[in-house]
Amino acid sequence: MKFRTRKMVMARDLNASGTLFGGRALEWLDEEAAIFAYCQLGQPKHLVTKFISSVDFQAPATLGDVVEIGLRTVAVGTTSITLEAVLRNKITHQEIVRLEKMVFVHLVDGKPSPHGVLFEHLPED
């Protein structure tokens, strides 16, 4: 898994307890995973998030922390791509949350449609 995108936890990202709001963390993961899936499939649009596995936050992030997002392709179906995603602290490498399965589906006219990419032909993560 490669870690590419970094974010700094800012005041606007905090919940009432002063830690990274879970919704913000999931927003960052979903956006980055969608971009990664687009790049893997060569489809700049028509991908939607279909499924995200259970979410279990392991550690907090606080104001000023730098976090990074790592992604890897787990599987490629006829109409879908499945990724694993991790949000971790850049300095300590402590995992904040891991999504073992994020499934994106290629749609045409609102219906699942073959994307035409085989797992063995994906670009390098």
CORBELGI-V17863 format. One record per run of one state. SS is the DSSP state (h for helix, s for strand, l for the rest). FROM is the first residue (numbers start at 1). TO is the last residue. If there is no record, write none. Layout:
SS,FROM,TO ; SS,FROM,TO
This chain:
l,1,1 ; s,2,8 ; l,9,10 ; h,11,13 ; s,14,14 ; l,15,18 ; s,19,20 ; l,21,21 ; h,22,41 ; l,42,46 ; s,47,52 ; l,53,61 ; s,62,62 ; l,63,65 ; s,66,76 ; l,77,79 ; s,80,89 ; l,90,94 ; s,95,108 ; l,109,110 ; s,111,112 ; l,113,118 ; h,119,121 ; l,122,125
